[in-house]
Amino acid sequence: MWLGFLMGSFFTRNLDASGRRARGVLGTIVLIAGIIIAGDILWWLGLIFVVAGLFAIFEAVRGWCLLRACGIRTKL
């Protein structure tokens, strides 16, 4: 029961509109770069970029930042 409470507060929204926009743009750029890298250069490096891009897009859609949830202050 207490773990659900802690995880619920961990995943509360902590981004405003500008932070969501920034993470969405960054995630899209990293995702596209990952697809290009995976197809042309190194598949494993491209996979890392694709996962990072998808995670940033998830953060933008959810309005939640992992770093902020861990207590680290970000500029956006």
PDB file of N, CA, C, O and CB in Angstrom:
ATOM      1  N   MET A   1       0.822  -1.194   0.000  1.00  0.00           N
ATOM      2  CA  MET A   1       0.000   0.000   0.000  1.00  0.00           C
ATOM      3  C   MET A   1       0.864   1.256   0.000  1.00  0.00           C
ATOM      4  O   MET A   1       0.613   2.167  -0.788  1.00  0.00           O
ATOM      5  CB  MET A   1      -0.934  -0.001   1.202  1.00  0.00           C
ATOM      6  N   TRP A   2       1.862   1.324   0.852  1.00  0.00           N
ATOM      7  CA  TRP A   2       2.691   2.530   0.936  1.00  0.00           C
ATOM      8  C   TRP A   2       3.534   2.708  -0.311  1.00  0.00           C
ATOM      9  O   TRP A   2       3.860   3.840  -0.670  1.00  0.00           O
ATOM     10  CB  TRP A   2       3.591   2.474   2.165  1.00  0.00           C
ATOM     11  N   LEU A   3       3.904   1.605  -0.995  1.00  0.00           N
ATOM     12  CA  LEU A   3       4.688   1.726  -2.224  1.00  0.00           C
ATOM     13  C   LEU A   3       3.861   2.405  -3.307  1.00  0.00           C
ATOM     14  O   LEU A   3       4.391   3.214  -4.068  1.00  0.00           O
ATOM     15  CB  LEU A   3       5.170   0.341  -2.704  1.00  0.00           C
ATOM     16  N   GLY A   4       2.589   2.094  -3.388  1.00  0.00           N
ATOM     17  CA  GLY A   4       1.707   2.747  -4.353  1.00  0.00           C
ATOM     18  C   GLY A   4       1.614   4.247  -4.100  1.00  0.00           C
ATOM     19  O   GLY A   4       1.580   5.035  -5.046  1.00  0.00           O
ATOM     20  N   PHE A   5       1.575   4.641  -2.848  1.00  0.00           N
ATOM     21  CA  PHE A   5       1.531   6.059  -2.510  1.00  0.00           C
ATOM     22  C   PHE A   5       2.819   6.754  -2.937  1.00  0.00           C
ATOM     23  O   PHE A   5       2.773   7.835  -3.525  1.00  0.00           O
ATOM     24  CB  PHE A   5       1.299   6.247  -1.005  1.00  0.00           C
ATOM     25  N   LEU A   6       3.963   6.146  -2.648  1.00  0.00           N
ATOM     26  CA  LEU A   6       5.243   6.749  -3.032  1.00  0.00           C
ATOM     27  C   LEU A   6       5.386   6.836  -4.544  1.00  0.00           C
ATOM     28  O   LEU A   6       5.836   7.860  -5.059  1.00  0.00           O
ATOM     29  CB  LEU A   6       6.406   5.948  -2.447  1.00  0.00           C
ATOM     30  N   MET A   7       5.018   5.802  -5.254  1.00  0.00           N
ATOM     31  CA  MET A   7       5.144   5.811  -6.706  1.00  0.00           C
ATOM     32  C   MET A   7       4.154   6.790  -7.329  1.00  0.00           C
ATOM     33  O   MET A   7       4.451   7.409  -8.351  1.00  0.00           O
ATOM     34  CB  MET A   7       4.926   4.403  -7.270  1.00  0.00           C
ATOM     35  N   GLY A   8       2.997   6.928  -6.726  1.00  0.00           N
ATOM     36  CA  GLY A   8       2.022   7.892  -7.220  1.00  0.00           C
ATOM     37  C   GLY A   8       2.527   9.313  -7.117  1.00  0.00           C
ATOM     38  O   GLY A   8       2.327  10.106  -8.037  1.00  0.00           O
ATOM     39  N   SER A   9       3.173   9.649  -6.029  1.00  0.00           N
ATOM     40  CA  SER A   9       3.719  10.996  -5.891  1.00  0.00           C
ATOM     41  C   SER A   9       4.962  11.172  -6.758  1.00  0.00           C
ATOM     42  O   SER A   9       5.265  12.291  -7.172  1.00  0.00           O
ATOM     43  CB  SER A   9       4.051  11.291  -4.423  1.00  0.00           C
ATOM     44  N   PHE A  10       5.677  10.108  -7.038  1.00  0.00           N
ATOM     45  CA  PHE A  10       6.866  10.170  -7.895  1.00  0.00           C
ATOM     46  C   PHE A  10       6.472  10.510  -9.332  1.00  0.00           C
ATOM     47  O   PHE A  10       7.199  11.229 -10.017  1.00  0.00           O
ATOM     48  CB  PHE A  10       7.636   8.828  -7.856  1.00  0.00           C
ATOM     49  N   PHE A  11       5.330  10.000  -9.791  1.00  0.00           N
ATOM     50  CA  PHE A  11       4.909  10.190 -11.167  1.00  0.00           C
ATOM     51  C   PHE A  11       3.943  11.350 -11.373  1.00  0.00           C
ATOM     52  O   PHE A  11       3.273  11.405 -12.404  1.00  0.00           O
ATOM     53  CB  PHE A  11       4.284   8.946 -11.661  1.00  0.00           C
ATOM     54  N   THR A  12       3.850  12.282 -10.422  1.00  0.00           N
ATOM     55  CA  THR A  12       2.983  13.437 -10.615  1.00  0.00           C
ATOM     56  C   THR A  12       3.588  14.375 -11.650  1.00  0.00           C
ATOM     57  O   THR A  12       4.806  14.432 -11.820  1.00  0.00           O
ATOM     58  CB  THR A  12       2.754  14.175  -9.285  1.00  0.00           C
ATOM     59  N   ARG A  13       2.728  15.102 -12.329  1.00  0.00           N
ATOM     60  CA  ARG A  13       3.188  16.036 -13.365  1.00  0.00           C
ATOM     61  C   ARG A  13       4.095  17.094 -12.751  1.00  0.00           C
ATOM     62  O   ARG A  13       3.796  17.657 -11.697  1.00  0.00           O
ATOM     63  CB  ARG A  13       1.986  16.707 -14.075  1.00  0.00           C
ATOM     64  N   ASN A  14       5.225  17.356 -13.441  1.00  0.00           N
ATOM     65  CA  ASN A  14       6.153  18.353 -12.930  1.00  0.00           C
ATOM     66  C   ASN A  14       6.734  19.226 -14.044  1.00  0.00           C
ATOM     67  O   ASN A  14       7.757  19.882 -13.849  1.00  0.00           O
ATOM     68  CB  ASN A  14       7.273  17.672 -12.172  1.00  0.00           C
ATOM     69  N   LEU A  15       6.086  19.235 -15.205  1.00  0.00           N
ATOM     70  CA  LEU A  15       6.531  20.064 -16.324  1.00  0.00           C
ATOM     71  C   LEU A  15       5.431  21.032 -16.733  1.00  0.00           C
ATOM     72  O   LEU A  15       4.245  20.702 -16.698  1.00  0.00           O
ATOM     73  CB  LEU A  15       6.945  19.188 -17.521  1.00  0.00           C
ATOM     74  N   ASP A  16       5.844  22.231 -17.121  1.00  0.00           N
ATOM     75  CA  ASP A  16       4.886  23.174 -17.684  1.00  0.00           C
ATOM     76  C   ASP A  16       4.896  23.022 -19.209  1.00  0.00           C
ATOM     77  O   ASP A  16       5.552  22.127 -19.742  1.00  0.00           O
ATOM     78  CB  ASP A  16       5.224  24.647 -17.259  1.00  0.00           C
ATOM     79  N   ALA A  17       4.178  23.885 -19.895  1.00  0.00           N
ATOM     80  CA  ALA A  17       4.037  23.762 -21.348  1.00  0.00           C
ATOM     81  C   ALA A  17       5.366  23.913 -22.077  1.00  0.00           C
ATOM     82  O   ALA A  17       5.612  23.197 -23.047  1.00  0.00           O
ATOM     83  CB  ALA A  17       3.058  24.798 -21.862  1.00  0.00           C
ATOM     84  N   SER A  18       6.224  24.818 -21.638  1.00  0.00           N
ATOM     85  CA  SER A  18       7.502  25.006 -22.332  1.00  0.00           C
ATOM     86  C   SER A  18       8.422  23.795 -22.126  1.00  0.00           C
ATOM     87  O   SER A  18       9.143  23.413 -23.047  1.00  0.00           O
ATOM     88  CB  SER A  18       8.197  26.294 -21.834  1.00  0.00           C
ATOM     89  N   GLY A  19       8.407  23.195 -20.951  1.00  0.00           N
ATOM     90  CA  GLY A  19       9.200  21.996 -20.707  1.00  0.00           C
ATOM     91  C   GLY A  19       8.718  20.817 -21.522  1.00  0.00           C
ATOM     92  O   GLY A  19       9.517  20.032 -22.031  1.00  0.00           O
ATOM     93  N   ARG A  20       7.404  20.697 -21.645  1.00  0.00           N
ATOM     94  CA  ARG A  20       6.837  19.615 -22.464  1.00  0.00           C
ATOM     95  C   ARG A  20       7.198  19.802 -23.929  1.00  0.00           C
ATOM     96  O   ARG A  20       7.538  18.841 -24.619  1.00  0.00           O
ATOM     97  CB  ARG A  20       5.308  19.556 -22.302  1.00  0.00           C
ATOM     98  N   ARG A  21       7.124  21.031 -24.397  1.00  0.00           N
ATOM     99  CA  ARG A  21       7.483  21.324 -25.786  1.00  0.00           C
ATOM    100  C   ARG A  21       8.951  21.003 -26.054  1.00  0.00           C
ATOM    101  O   ARG A  21       9.286  20.386 -27.065  1.00  0.00           O
ATOM    102  CB  ARG A  21       7.198  22.797 -26.113  1.00  0.00           C
ATOM    103  N   ALA A  22       9.823  21.428 -25.139  1.00  0.00           N
ATOM    104  CA  ALA A  22      11.263  21.199 -25.301  1.00  0.00           C
ATOM    105  C   ALA A  22      11.573  19.699 -25.337  1.00  0.00           C
ATOM    106  O   ALA A  22      12.358  19.255 -26.174  1.00  0.00           O
ATOM    107  CB  ALA A  22      12.050  21.878 -24.156  1.00  0.00           C
ATOM    108  N   ARG A  23      10.972  18.926 -24.451  1.00  0.00           N
ATOM    109  CA  ARG A  23      11.225  17.489 -24.444  1.00  0.00           C
ATOM    110  C   ARG A  23      10.633  16.807 -25.659  1.00  0.00           C
ATOM    111  O   ARG A  23      11.201  15.835 -26.157  1.00  0.00           O
ATOM    112  CB  ARG A  23      10.667  16.865 -23.186  1.00  0.00           C
ATOM    113  N   GLY A  24       9.511  17.291 -26.145  1.00  0.00           N
ATOM    114  CA  GLY A  24       8.923  16.723 -27.354  1.00  0.00           C
ATOM    115  C   GLY A  24       9.791  16.952 -28.585  1.00  0.00           C
ATOM    116  O   GLY A  24       9.992  16.048 -29.395  1.00  0.00           O
ATOM    117  N   VAL A  25      10.299  18.171 -28.711  1.00  0.00           N
ATOM    118  CA  VAL A  25      11.176  18.486 -29.851  1.00  0.00           C
ATOM    119  C   VAL A  25      12.474  17.698 -29.739  1.00  0.00           C
ATOM    120  O   VAL A  25      12.924  17.097 -30.714  1.00  0.00           O
ATOM    121  CB  VAL A  25      11.475  20.010 -29.920  1.00  0.00           C
ATOM    122  N   LEU A  26      13.073  17.698 -28.561  1.00  0.00           N
ATOM    123  CA  LEU A  26      14.318  16.963 -28.352  1.00  0.00           C
ATOM    124  C   LEU A  26      14.120  15.468 -28.609  1.00  0.00           C
ATOM    125  O   LEU A  26      14.949  14.834 -29.262  1.00  0.00           O
ATOM    126  CB  LEU A  26      14.839  17.192 -26.925  1.00  0.00           C
ATOM    127  N   GLY A  27      13.043  14.917 -28.107  1.00  0.00           N
ATOM    128  CA  GLY A  27      12.759  13.496 -28.306  1.00  0.00           C
ATOM    129  C   GLY A  27      12.576  13.144 -29.767  1.00  0.00           C
ATOM    130  O   GLY A  27      13.042  12.098 -30.219  1.00  0.00           O
ATOM    131  N   THR A  28      11.901  14.008 -30.511  1.00  0.00           N
ATOM    132  CA  THR A  28      11.697  13.766 -31.934  1.00  0.00           C
ATOM    133  C   THR A  28      13.019  13.804 -32.687  1.00  0.00           C
ATOM    134  O   THR A  28      13.270  12.951 -33.539  1.00  0.00           O
ATOM    135  CB  THR A  28      10.729  14.795 -32.516  1.00  0.00           C
ATOM    136  N   ILE A  29      13.860  14.773 -32.385  1.00  0.00           N
ATOM    137  CA  ILE A  29      15.164  14.881 -33.054  1.00  0.00           C
ATOM    138  C   ILE A  29      16.028  13.662 -32.744  1.00  0.00           C
ATOM    139  O   ILE A  29      16.646  13.097 -33.647  1.00  0.00           O
ATOM    140  CB  ILE A  29      15.893  16.173 -32.621  1.00  0.00           C
ATOM    141  N   VAL A  30      16.077  13.253 -31.478  1.00  0.00           N
ATOM    142  CA  VAL A  30      16.888  12.098 -31.094  1.00  0.00           C
ATOM    143  C   VAL A  30      16.333  10.817 -31.705  1.00  0.00           C
ATOM    144  O   VAL A  30      17.102   9.944 -32.107  1.00  0.00           O
ATOM    145  CB  VAL A  30      16.949  11.970 -29.566  1.00  0.00           C
ATOM    146  N   LEU A  31      15.018  10.690 -31.782  1.00  0.00           N
ATOM    147  CA  LEU A  31      14.398   9.517 -32.395  1.00  0.00           C
ATOM    148  C   LEU A  31      14.752   9.418 -33.875  1.00  0.00           C
ATOM    149  O   LEU A  31      15.125   8.346 -34.350  1.00  0.00           O
ATOM    150  CB  LEU A  31      12.879   9.564 -32.221  1.00  0.00           C
ATOM    151  N   ILE A  32      14.640  10.513 -34.600  1.00  0.00           N
ATOM    152  CA  ILE A  32      14.988  10.522 -36.025  1.00  0.00           C
ATOM    153  C   ILE A  32      16.466  10.221 -36.222  1.00  0.00           C
ATOM    154  O   ILE A  32      16.833   9.454 -37.111  1.00  0.00           O
ATOM    155  CB  ILE A  32      14.637  11.876 -36.659  1.00  0.00           C
ATOM    156  N   ALA A  33      17.317  10.825 -35.393  1.00  0.00           N
ATOM    157  CA  ALA A  33      18.754  10.547 -35.483  1.00  0.00           C
ATOM    158  C   ALA A  33      19.036   9.076 -35.212  1.00  0.00           C
ATOM    159  O   ALA A  33      19.879   8.477 -35.880  1.00  0.00           O
ATOM    160  CB  ALA A  33      19.539  11.426 -34.493  1.00  0.00           C
ATOM    161  N   GLY A  34      18.347   8.491 -34.252  1.00  0.00           N
ATOM    162  CA  GLY A  34      18.534   7.079 -33.946  1.00  0.00           C
ATOM    163  C   GLY A  34      18.138   6.174 -35.086  1.00  0.00           C
ATOM    164  O   GLY A  34      18.805   5.176 -35.358  1.00  0.00           O
ATOM    165  N   ILE A  35      17.054   6.518 -35.753  1.00  0.00           N
ATOM    166  CA  ILE A  35      16.618   5.719 -36.906  1.00  0.00           C
ATOM    167  C   ILE A  35      17.650   5.803 -38.024  1.00  0.00           C
ATOM    168  O   ILE A  35      17.964   4.795 -38.657  1.00  0.00           O
ATOM    169  CB  ILE A  35      15.234   6.197 -37.415  1.00  0.00           C
ATOM    170  N   ILE A  36      18.175   6.992 -38.268  1.00  0.00           N
ATOM    171  CA  ILE A  36      19.192   7.164 -39.311  1.00  0.00           C
ATOM    172  C   ILE A  36      20.471   6.416 -38.942  1.00  0.00           C
ATOM    173  O   ILE A  36      21.048   5.722 -39.779  1.00  0.00           O
ATOM    174  CB  ILE A  36      19.496   8.662 -39.532  1.00  0.00           C
ATOM    175  N   ILE A  37      20.912   6.555 -37.698  1.00  0.00           N
ATOM    176  CA  ILE A  37      22.140   5.887 -37.253  1.00  0.00           C
ATOM    177  C   ILE A  37      21.977   4.366 -37.305  1.00  0.00           C
ATOM    178  O   ILE A  37      22.894   3.660 -37.725  1.00  0.00           O
ATOM    179  CB  ILE A  37      22.510   6.335 -35.820  1.00  0.00           C
ATOM    180  N   ALA A  38      20.830   3.866 -36.886  1.00  0.00           N
ATOM    181  CA  ALA A  38      20.608   2.420 -36.870  1.00  0.00           C
ATOM    182  C   ALA A  38      20.624   1.847 -38.280  1.00  0.00           C
ATOM    183  O   ALA A  38      21.071   0.720 -38.488  1.00  0.00           O
ATOM    184  CB  ALA A  38      19.281   2.091 -36.186  1.00  0.00           C
ATOM    185  N   GLY A  39      20.140   2.613 -39.244  1.00  0.00           N
ATOM    186  CA  GLY A  39      20.096   2.121 -40.617  1.00  0.00           C
ATOM    187  C   GLY A  39      21.409   2.241 -41.352  1.00  0.00           C
ATOM    188  O   GLY A  39      21.693   1.434 -42.237  1.00  0.00           O
ATOM    189  N   ASP A  40      22.221   3.232 -41.011  1.00  0.00           N
ATOM    190  CA  ASP A  40      23.416   3.510 -41.789  1.00  0.00           C
ATOM    191  C   ASP A  40      24.729   3.188 -41.090  1.00  0.00           C
ATOM    192  O   ASP A  40      25.679   2.766 -41.751  1.00  0.00           O
ATOM    193  CB  ASP A  40      23.417   4.923 -42.171  1.00  0.00           C
ATOM    194  N   ILE A  41      24.813   3.369 -39.799  1.00  0.00           N
ATOM    195  CA  ILE A  41      26.115   3.304 -39.128  1.00  0.00           C
ATOM    196  C   ILE A  41      26.181   2.102 -38.192  1.00  0.00           C
ATOM    197  O   ILE A  41      26.685   1.048 -38.581  1.00  0.00           O
ATOM    198  CB  ILE A  41      26.385   4.602 -38.344  1.00  0.00           C
ATOM    199  N   LEU A  42      25.692   2.238 -36.992  1.00  0.00           N
ATOM    200  CA  LEU A  42      25.750   1.183 -35.978  1.00  0.00           C
ATOM    201  C   LEU A  42      24.357   0.940 -35.423  1.00  0.00           C
ATOM    202  O   LEU A  42      23.730   1.857 -34.895  1.00  0.00           O
ATOM    203  CB  LEU A  42      26.734   1.556 -34.838  1.00  0.00           C
ATOM    204  N   TRP A  43      23.872  -0.284 -35.539  1.00  0.00           N
ATOM    205  CA  TRP A  43      22.508  -0.567 -35.111  1.00  0.00           C
ATOM    206  C   TRP A  43      22.347  -0.406 -33.601  1.00  0.00           C
ATOM    207  O   TRP A  43      21.305   0.068 -33.148  1.00  0.00           O
ATOM    208  CB  TRP A  43      22.109  -1.976 -35.530  1.00  0.00           C
ATOM    209  N   TRP A  44      23.358  -0.789 -32.807  1.00  0.00           N
ATOM    210  CA  TRP A  44      23.233  -0.726 -31.350  1.00  0.00           C
ATOM    211  C   TRP A  44      23.238   0.709 -30.856  1.00  0.00           C
ATOM    212  O   TRP A  44      22.535   1.033 -29.899  1.00  0.00           O
ATOM    213  CB  TRP A  44      24.359  -1.507 -30.684  1.00  0.00           C
ATOM    214  N   LEU A  45      24.021   1.578 -31.494  1.00  0.00           N
ATOM    215  CA  LEU A  45      24.017   2.989 -31.119  1.00  0.00           C
ATOM    216  C   LEU A  45      22.682   3.631 -31.512  1.00  0.00           C
ATOM    217  O   LEU A  45      22.132   4.443 -30.768  1.00  0.00           O
ATOM    218  CB  LEU A  45      25.200   3.736 -31.789  1.00  0.00           C
ATOM    219  N   GLY A  46      22.175   3.259 -32.676  1.00  0.00           N
ATOM    220  CA  GLY A  46      20.873   3.746 -33.100  1.00  0.00           C
ATOM    221  C   GLY A  46      19.767   3.319 -32.164  1.00  0.00           C
ATOM    222  O   GLY A  46      18.836   4.080 -31.901  1.00  0.00           O
ATOM    223  N   LEU A  47      19.867   2.093 -31.659  1.00  0.00           N
ATOM    224  CA  LEU A  47      18.867   1.590 -30.713  1.00  0.00           C
ATOM    225  C   LEU A  47      18.865   2.410 -29.427  1.00  0.00           C
ATOM    226  O   LEU A  47      17.804   2.710 -28.879  1.00  0.00           O
ATOM    227  CB  LEU A  47      19.129   0.111 -30.393  1.00  0.00           C
ATOM    228  N   ILE A  48      20.048   2.771 -28.950  1.00  0.00           N
ATOM    229  CA  ILE A  48      20.148   3.609 -27.746  1.00  0.00           C
ATOM    230  C   ILE A  48      19.485   4.960 -27.991  1.00  0.00           C
ATOM    231  O   ILE A  48      18.755   5.454 -27.132  1.00  0.00           O
ATOM    232  CB  ILE A  48      21.630   3.805 -27.332  1.00  0.00           C
ATOM    233  N   PHE A  49      19.731   5.559 -29.150  1.00  0.00           N
ATOM    234  CA  PHE A  49      19.124   6.843 -29.488  1.00  0.00           C
ATOM    235  C   PHE A  49      17.610   6.719 -29.615  1.00  0.00           C
ATOM    236  O   PHE A  49      16.877   7.593 -29.153  1.00  0.00           O
ATOM    237  CB  PHE A  49      19.719   7.388 -30.788  1.00  0.00           C
ATOM    238  N   VAL A  50      17.140   5.654 -30.231  1.00  0.00           N
ATOM    239  CA  VAL A  50      15.692   5.459 -30.396  1.00  0.00           C
ATOM    240  C   VAL A  50      15.015   5.333 -29.038  1.00  0.00           C
ATOM    241  O   VAL A  50      13.971   5.944 -28.809  1.00  0.00           O
ATOM    242  CB  VAL A  50      15.401   4.205 -31.255  1.00  0.00           C
ATOM    243  N   VAL A  51      15.592   4.553 -28.140  1.00  0.00           N
ATOM    244  CA  VAL A  51      15.009   4.388 -26.800  1.00  0.00           C
ATOM    245  C   VAL A  51      15.011   5.722 -26.052  1.00  0.00           C
ATOM    246  O   VAL A  51      14.021   6.078 -25.414  1.00  0.00           O
ATOM    247  CB  VAL A  51      15.791   3.317 -25.990  1.00  0.00           C
ATOM    248  N   ALA A  52      16.120   6.458 -26.129  1.00  0.00           N
ATOM    249  CA  ALA A  52      16.193   7.764 -25.459  1.00  0.00           C
ATOM    250  C   ALA A  52      15.168   8.737 -26.041  1.00  0.00           C
ATOM    251  O   ALA A  52      14.524   9.476 -25.296  1.00  0.00           O
ATOM    252  CB  ALA A  52      17.611   8.356 -25.585  1.00  0.00           C
ATOM    253  N   GLY A  53      15.015   8.742 -27.351  1.00  0.00           N
ATOM    254  CA  GLY A  53      14.036   9.615 -27.995  1.00  0.00           C
ATOM    255  C   GLY A  53      12.614   9.270 -27.602  1.00  0.00           C
ATOM    256  O   GLY A  53      11.806  10.159 -27.332  1.00  0.00           O
ATOM    257  N   LEU A  54      12.305   7.980 -27.570  1.00  0.00           N
ATOM    258  CA  LEU A  54      10.963   7.556 -27.164  1.00  0.00           C
ATOM    259  C   LEU A  54      10.688   7.908 -25.703  1.00  0.00           C
ATOM    260  O   LEU A  54       9.567   8.279 -25.355  1.00  0.00           O
ATOM    261  CB  LEU A  54      10.793   6.048 -27.381  1.00  0.00           C
ATOM    262  N   PHE A  55      11.701   7.795 -24.853  1.00  0.00           N
ATOM    263  CA  PHE A  55      11.518   8.160 -23.443  1.00  0.00           C
ATOM    264  C   PHE A  55      11.270   9.658 -23.289  1.00  0.00           C
ATOM    265  O   PHE A  55      10.433  10.069 -22.485  1.00  0.00           O
ATOM    266  CB  PHE A  55      12.745   7.744 -22.619  1.00  0.00           C
ATOM    267  N   ALA A  56      11.990  10.472 -24.054  1.00  0.00           N
ATOM    268  CA  ALA A  56      11.778  11.923 -23.985  1.00  0.00           C
ATOM    269  C   ALA A  56      10.381  12.281 -24.487  1.00  0.00           C
ATOM    270  O   ALA A  56       9.736  13.171 -23.933  1.00  0.00           O
ATOM    271  CB  ALA A  56      12.851  12.673 -24.813  1.00  0.00           C
ATOM    272  N   ILE A  57       9.911  11.604 -25.519  1.00  0.00           N
ATOM    273  CA  ILE A  57       8.551  11.840 -26.015  1.00  0.00           C
ATOM    274  C   ILE A  57       7.530  11.410 -24.963  1.00  0.00           C
ATOM    275  O   ILE A  57       6.523  12.090 -24.771  1.00  0.00           O
ATOM    276  CB  ILE A  57       8.309  11.077 -27.348  1.00  0.00           C
ATOM    277  N   PHE A  58       7.777  10.290 -24.279  1.00  0.00           N
ATOM    278  CA  PHE A  58       6.904   9.855 -23.181  1.00  0.00           C
ATOM    279  C   PHE A  58       6.837  10.924 -22.094  1.00  0.00           C
ATOM    280  O   PHE A  58       5.761  11.232 -21.582  1.00  0.00           O
ATOM    281  CB  PHE A  58       7.404   8.520 -22.584  1.00  0.00           C
ATOM    282  N   GLU A  59       7.996  11.489 -21.743  1.00  0.00           N
ATOM    283  CA  GLU A  59       8.023  12.544 -20.731  1.00  0.00           C
ATOM    284  C   GLU A  59       7.200  13.750 -21.175  1.00  0.00           C
ATOM    285  O   GLU A  59       6.489  14.351 -20.370  1.00  0.00           O
ATOM    286  CB  GLU A  59       9.468  12.970 -20.441  1.00  0.00           C
ATOM    287  N   ALA A  60       7.297  14.103 -22.451  1.00  0.00           N
ATOM    288  CA  ALA A  60       6.551  15.253 -22.962  1.00  0.00           C
ATOM    289  C   ALA A  60       5.048  14.998 -22.921  1.00  0.00           C
ATOM    290  O   ALA A  60       4.276  15.866 -22.514  1.00  0.00           O
ATOM    291  CB  ALA A  60       6.989  15.578 -24.391  1.00  0.00           C
ATOM    292  N   VAL A  61       4.642  13.817 -23.340  1.00  0.00           N
ATOM    293  CA  VAL A  61       3.209  13.493 -23.365  1.00  0.00           C
ATOM    294  C   VAL A  61       2.655  13.412 -21.943  1.00  0.00           C
ATOM    295  O   VAL A  61       1.553  13.890 -21.673  1.00  0.00           O
ATOM    296  CB  VAL A  61       2.965  12.156 -24.110  1.00  0.00           C
ATOM    297  N   ARG A  62       3.413  12.812 -21.047  1.00  0.00           N
ATOM    298  CA  ARG A  62       2.977  12.636 -19.664  1.00  0.00           C
ATOM    299  C   ARG A  62       3.087  13.923 -18.849  1.00  0.00           C
ATOM    300  O   ARG A  62       2.375  14.088 -17.859  1.00  0.00           O
ATOM    301  CB  ARG A  62       3.792  11.544 -19.003  1.00  0.00           C
ATOM    302  N   GLY A  63       3.980  14.842 -19.259  1.00  0.00           N
ATOM    303  CA  GLY A  63       4.187  16.063 -18.489  1.00  0.00           C
ATOM    304  C   GLY A  63       5.029  15.815 -17.256  1.00  0.00           C
ATOM    305  O   GLY A  63       4.896  16.513 -16.251  1.00  0.00           O
ATOM    306  N   TRP A  64       5.890  14.824 -17.336  1.00  0.00           N
ATOM    307  CA  TRP A  64       6.671  14.364 -16.197  1.00  0.00           C
ATOM    308  C   TRP A  64       8.130  14.255 -16.597  1.00  0.00           C
ATOM    309  O   TRP A  64       8.430  13.782 -17.693  1.00  0.00           O
ATOM    310  CB  TRP A  64       6.145  13.010 -15.676  1.00  0.00           C
ATOM    311  N   CYS A  65       9.041  14.679 -15.740  1.00  0.00           N
ATOM    312  CA  CYS A  65      10.477  14.619 -16.010  1.00  0.00           C
ATOM    313  C   CYS A  65      11.140  13.745 -14.952  1.00  0.00           C
ATOM    314  O   CYS A  65      10.941  13.957 -13.756  1.00  0.00           O
ATOM    315  CB  CYS A  65      11.108  16.048 -16.025  1.00  0.00           C
ATOM    316  N   LEU A  66      11.919  12.772 -15.383  1.00  0.00           N
ATOM    317  CA  LEU A  66      12.586  11.869 -14.453  1.00  0.00           C
ATOM    318  C   LEU A  66      13.556  12.623 -13.553  1.00  0.00           C
ATOM    319  O   LEU A  66      13.595  12.377 -12.347  1.00  0.00           O
ATOM    320  CB  LEU A  66      13.322  10.774 -15.214  1.00  0.00           C
ATOM    321  N   LEU A  67      14.336  13.532 -14.116  1.00  0.00           N
ATOM    322  CA  LEU A  67      15.302  14.275 -13.308  1.00  0.00           C
ATOM    323  C   LEU A  67      14.613  15.113 -12.234  1.00  0.00           C
ATOM    324  O   LEU A  67      15.064  15.154 -11.089  1.00  0.00           O
ATOM    325  CB  LEU A  67      16.154  15.173 -14.200  1.00  0.00           C
ATOM    326  N   ARG A  68      13.528  15.776 -12.602  1.00  0.00           N
ATOM    327  CA  ARG A  68      12.794  16.580 -11.628  1.00  0.00           C
ATOM    328  C   ARG A  68      12.165  15.696 -10.555  1.00  0.00           C
ATOM    329  O   ARG A  68      12.110  16.075  -9.385  1.00  0.00           O
ATOM    330  CB  ARG A  68      11.713  17.413 -12.327  1.00  0.00           C
ATOM    331  N   ALA A  69      11.695  14.528 -10.952  1.00  0.00           N
ATOM    332  CA  ALA A  69      11.098  13.606  -9.980  1.00  0.00           C
ATOM    333  C   ALA A  69      12.135  13.115  -8.975  1.00  0.00           C
ATOM    334  O   ALA A  69      11.794  12.763  -7.845  1.00  0.00           O
ATOM    335  CB  ALA A  69      10.461  12.410 -10.699  1.00  0.00           C
ATOM    336  N   CYS A  70      13.402  13.092  -9.388  1.00  0.00           N
ATOM    337  CA  CYS A  70      14.496  12.676  -8.485  1.00  0.00           C
ATOM    338  C   CYS A  70      15.034  13.838  -7.683  1.00  0.00           C
ATOM    339  O   CYS A  70      15.952  13.650  -6.885  1.00  0.00           O
ATOM    340  CB  CYS A  70      15.632  12.041  -9.277  1.00  0.00           C
ATOM    341  N   GLY A  71      14.489  15.049  -7.866  1.00  0.00           N
ATOM    342  CA  GLY A  71      14.901  16.202  -7.074  1.00  0.00           C
ATOM    343  C   GLY A  71      15.921  17.105  -7.738  1.00  0.00           C
ATOM    344  O   GLY A  71      16.366  18.077  -7.126  1.00  0.00           O
ATOM    345  N   ILE A  72      16.304  16.813  -8.972  1.00  0.00           N
ATOM    346  CA  ILE A  72      17.266  17.643  -9.693  1.00  0.00           C
ATOM    347  C   ILE A  72      16.495  18.726 -10.435  1.00  0.00           C
ATOM    348  O   ILE A  72      15.566  18.425 -11.186  1.00  0.00           O
ATOM    349  CB  ILE A  72      18.134  16.789 -10.682  1.00  0.00           C
ATOM    350  N   ARG A  73      16.874  19.982 -10.230  1.00  0.00           N
ATOM    351  CA  ARG A  73      16.181  21.094 -10.878  1.00  0.00           C
ATOM    352  C   ARG A  73      16.728  21.285 -12.295  1.00  0.00           C
ATOM    353  O   ARG A  73      17.942  21.318 -12.499  1.00  0.00           O
ATOM    354  CB  ARG A  73      16.338  22.400 -10.048  1.00  0.00           C
ATOM    355  N   THR A  74      15.840  21.408 -13.254  1.00  0.00           N
ATOM    356  CA  THR A  74      16.220  21.667 -14.640  1.00  0.00           C
ATOM    357  C   THR A  74      15.749  23.066 -15.024  1.00  0.00           C
ATOM    358  O   THR A  74      14.861  23.628 -14.384  1.00  0.00           O
ATOM    359  CB  THR A  74      15.618  20.593 -15.601  1.00  0.00           C
ATOM    360  N   LYS A  75      16.342  23.613 -16.055  1.00  0.00           N
ATOM    361  CA  LYS A  75      16.006  24.987 -16.457  1.00  0.00           C
ATOM    362  C   LYS A  75      14.611  25.077 -17.075  1.00  0.00           C
ATOM    363  O   LYS A  75      13.918  26.072 -16.863  1.00  0.00           O
ATOM    364  CB  LYS A  75      17.042  25.512 -17.449  1.00  0.00           C
ATOM    365  N   LEU A  76      14.185  24.072 -17.828  1.00  0.00           N
ATOM    366  CA  LEU A  76      12.853  24.123 -18.449  1.00  0.00           C
ATOM    367  C   LEU A  76      11.896  23.246 -17.703  1.00  0.00           C
ATOM    368  O   LEU A  76      10.725  23.155 -18.073  1.00  0.00           O
ATOM    369  CB  LEU A  76      12.910  23.702 -19.915  1.00  0.00           C
TER     370      LEU A  76
END
